[in-house]
Amino acid sequence: MIYIPKGVCSRQIEIEIENGLITKLEILGGCNGNLQGITKLVLNRPAQETAELLNGTRCGNRPTSCPDQIAKAIRLCLAEQA
């Protein structure tokens, strides 16, 4: 699934979830090092748990962040699979 994030520097999130686990996460744009680290931390982890952990994360004064947008992408992907 491809998700277009809103309110952040990243431009696109590609995510795949199989059997409830995140099997692929690619992010275009944003803070490259941080997003590489997040990707390594979430791969092969339970999608629902990951979304709960990342949800609501803020970037400075912004009401959202790349991790928050990843949580939104996860929830959307899970909803589409249901």
Backbone as CSV, one residue per row, in Angstrom:
resi,resn,N_x,N_y,N_z,CA_x,CA_y,CA_z,C_x,C_y,C_z
1,MET,0.827,-1.160,0.000,0.000,0.000,0.000,0.884,1.239,0.000
2,ILE,0.477,2.238,-0.725,1.196,3.513,-0.743,0.335,4.556,-0.049
3,TYR,0.948,5.267,0.882,0.281,6.308,1.661,1.025,7.616,1.440
4,ILE,0.287,8.694,1.199,0.888,10.023,1.043,0.722,10.757,2.370
5,PRO,1.822,10.971,3.093,1.736,11.629,4.403,1.381,13.109,4.277
6,LYS,0.817,13.635,5.343,0.399,15.046,5.376,1.060,15.756,6.553
7,GLY,1.565,16.967,6.294,2.112,17.792,7.366,3.518,17.461,7.794
8,VAL,4.239,16.655,6.984,5.609,16.263,7.328,6.508,16.387,6.104
9,CYS,7.799,16.195,6.308,8.776,16.310,5.219,8.758,15.112,4.279
10,SER,8.441,13.931,4.792,8.419,12.755,3.920,7.283,12.891,2.909
11,ARG,7.496,12.297,1.725,6.558,12.464,0.617,5.721,11.224,0.338
12,GLN,6.216,10.071,0.753,5.496,8.827,0.456,5.922,7.727,1.412
13,ILE,4.954,6.938,1.824,5.217,5.777,2.665,4.663,4.556,1.949
14,GLU,5.516,3.562,1.729,5.068,2.294,1.159,5.176,1.250,2.259
15,ILE,4.072,0.558,2.488,4.031,-0.397,3.590,3.343,-1.680,3.151
16,GLU,3.854,-2.794,3.659,3.215,-4.090,3.447,3.071,-4.771,4.803
17,ILE,1.897,-5.335,5.020,1.611,-6.059,6.260,1.105,-7.445,5.881
18,GLU,1.745,-8.470,6.428,1.334,-9.848,6.179,1.169,-10.560,7.520
19,ASN,0.025,-11.197,7.682,-0.268,-11.922,8.922,-0.082,-11.046,10.156
20,GLY,-0.441,-9.779,10.029,-0.364,-8.857,11.157,1.006,-8.278,11.437
21,LEU,2.018,-8.655,10.632,3.382,-8.155,10.829,3.772,-7.211,9.702
22,ILE,4.534,-6.184,10.021,5.031,-5.255,9.016,6.196,-5.935,8.297
23,THR,6.024,-6.194,7.013,7.065,-6.892,6.252,7.840,-5.959,5.338
24,LYS,7.315,-4.758,5.105,8.015,-3.785,4.263,7.621,-2.388,4.700
25,LEU,8.609,-1.507,4.784,8.363,-0.097,5.063,9.432,0.699,4.333
26,GLU,9.005,1.494,3.374,9.915,2.380,2.644,9.343,3.786,2.701
27,ILE,10.210,4.752,3.007,9.774,6.132,3.145,10.624,7.009,2.246
28,LEU,9.969,7.813,1.426,10.664,8.758,0.557,10.639,10.135,1.199
29,GLY,11.785,10.792,1.221,11.887,12.114,1.825,12.021,12.010,3.336
30,GLY,12.035,13.143,3.978,12.154,13.169,5.431,13.597,13.054,5.893
31,CYS,13.787,12.873,7.168,15.107,12.760,7.776,15.623,11.337,7.568
32,ASN,16.481,11.156,6.603,16.899,9.848,6.143,17.392,8.928,7.260
33,GLY,18.297,9.386,8.079,18.846,8.535,9.145,17.785,8.106,10.134
34,ASN,16.963,9.037,10.578,15.907,8.706,11.533,14.927,7.703,10.944
35,LEU,14.563,7.909,9.684,13.586,7.023,9.068,14.165,5.636,8.779
36,GLN,15.462,5.574,8.498,16.100,4.261,8.353,16.057,3.511,9.684
37,GLY,16.316,4.237,10.764,16.279,3.628,12.097,14.887,3.154,12.460
38,ILE,13.881,3.971,12.195,12.502,3.576,12.482,12.146,2.327,11.681
39,THR,12.544,2.316,10.403,12.249,1.168,9.552,12.843,-0.108,10.140
40,LYS,14.082,-0.058,10.580,14.719,-1.242,11.168,13.996,-1.686,12.441
41,LEU,13.499,-0.733,13.200,12.821,-1.068,14.453,11.446,-1.687,14.237
42,VAL,10.755,-1.324,13.159,9.384,-1.802,12.994,9.242,-3.034,12.108
43,LEU,10.243,-3.340,11.290,10.118,-4.504,10.415,9.941,-5.787,11.214
44,ASN,9.017,-6.601,10.765,8.682,-7.893,11.380,8.094,-7.764,12.784
45,ARG,7.567,-6.585,13.074,6.888,-6.349,14.355,5.379,-6.340,14.133
46,PRO,4.602,-6.603,15.183,3.148,-6.542,15.045,2.690,-5.141,14.627
47,ALA,1.893,-5.092,13.572,1.467,-3.813,13.007,0.619,-3.010,13.992
48,GLN,-0.360,-3.650,14.620,-1.250,-2.932,15.538,-0.465,-2.332,16.708
49,GLU,0.423,-3.107,17.283,1.250,-2.634,18.399,2.131,-1.463,17.961
50,THR,2.719,-1.559,16.778,3.584,-0.503,16.256,2.796,0.786,16.047
51,ALA,1.593,0.671,15.484,0.749,1.853,15.270,0.428,2.527,16.596
52,GLU,0.139,1.735,17.617,-0.172,2.300,18.938,1.037,3.034,19.515
53,LEU,2.226,2.476,19.328,3.440,3.103,19.866,3.772,4.417,19.161
54,LEU,3.586,4.461,17.844,3.981,5.640,17.063,2.907,6.718,17.031
55,ASN,1.662,6.346,17.258,0.542,7.275,17.173,0.715,8.481,18.102
56,GLY,0.479,9.658,17.550,0.507,10.879,18.356,1.878,11.503,18.525
57,THR,2.914,10.903,17.973,4.255,11.485,18.054,4.257,12.809,17.295
58,ARG,4.831,13.828,17.915,4.866,15.158,17.292,6.284,15.512,16.880
59,CYS,6.404,16.385,15.898,7.698,16.905,15.441,7.716,18.402,15.726
60,GLY,8.440,18.777,16.771,8.471,20.194,17.150,7.073,20.694,17.470
61,ASN,6.687,21.808,16.847,5.362,22.388,17.074,4.294,21.805,16.160
62,ARG,4.689,20.931,15.253,3.717,20.326,14.334,2.826,19.350,15.098
63,PRO,1.579,19.233,14.681,0.673,18.300,15.352,0.896,16.845,14.949
64,THR,1.838,16.592,14.037,2.119,15.252,13.556,3.618,15.095,13.333
65,SER,4.030,13.927,12.875,5.435,13.647,12.594,5.480,12.471,11.630
66,CYS,6.663,12.142,11.150,6.779,10.956,10.297,6.344,9.695,11.043
67,PRO,6.755,9.479,12.304,6.261,8.301,13.012,4.731,8.285,13.142
68,ASP,4.131,9.434,13.406,2.670,9.522,13.496,2.035,9.183,12.155
69,GLN,2.631,9.650,11.066,2.110,9.353,9.733,2.288,7.873,9.391
70,ILE,3.368,7.263,9.866,3.556,5.816,9.681,2.430,5.078,10.410
71,ALA,2.086,5.527,11.606,0.980,4.913,12.354,-0.319,5.016,11.561
72,LYS,-0.564,6.159,10.944,-1.772,6.333,10.131,-1.751,5.385,8.933
73,ALA,-0.585,5.241,8.299,-0.451,4.333,7.158,-0.711,2.886,7.596
74,ILE,-0.196,2.503,8.747,-0.414,1.144,9.267,-1.897,0.908,9.490
75,ARG,-2.558,1.853,10.172,-3.978,1.669,10.457,-4.809,1.597,9.181
76,LEU,-4.466,2.412,8.177,-5.175,2.383,6.903,-4.966,1.045,6.203
77,CYS,-3.748,0.559,6.201,-3.438,-0.719,5.579,-4.190,-1.853,6.272
78,LEU,-4.207,-1.843,7.586,-4.936,-2.865,8.342,-6.440,-2.793,8.046
79,ALA,-6.975,-1.583,7.938,-8.399,-1.416,7.634,-8.722,-1.941,6.239
80,GLU,-7.830,-1.713,5.282,-8.055,-2.205,3.927,-8.007,-3.733,3.877
81,GLN,-7.211,-4.344,4.744,-7.097,-5.799,4.769,-8.286,-6.472,5.453
82,ALA,-8.963,-5.702,6.298,-10.088,-6.278,7.078,-11.312,-6.537,6.212
